């Protein structure tokens, strides 16, 4: 089993994903994942590429996501940890009922949807990530009509599995994303 290099993962993303938002979302999630990997002393490349590739089939196959990417990853003999994380991040969607069993999978579940809320917040309040207050994101998190398609339950489920409080998670992700400023 293997993982792609960051460069290989970027090429896959560019080949499979044409939508600029989806590409940026993937970069946000990858950056947040790499931040957690650094905090936990985990494999930086594995965590980054898992974040970068987690939605690689979503644009073309939203109704079966992540089934196609999981199929590709198995064909390419990618790490079981990467595959499990991608499957678990889709808990509750398209028939997926796999809960996260690893830190990697838990972090992906926690980071994915939170990055969506942060992106939506930044669209209406353009400022560097390093200047966004975690309490502002927490307030928007509680507003169900704000970024209404974001599954807040996934964020909480991921935080619980990761063993991090929601407030700390929001602060962490904003800190990690400040690398993109």
Secondary structure, DSSP 8 states (H G I E B T S, - for coil): -B---HHHHHHHHHHH---HHHHHHHHHHHHHHHHHHHHHT--HHHHHHHHHHTTTTTTT-TTTTTHHHHHHHHHTTB-HHHHHHHHHTTTTSTT------SHHHHHHHHHHHHHHHHHHHHHHS---GGGS-HHHHHHHHH-TTTTTTS-HHHHHHHHHHHT--HHHHHHHHHHHHGGG-
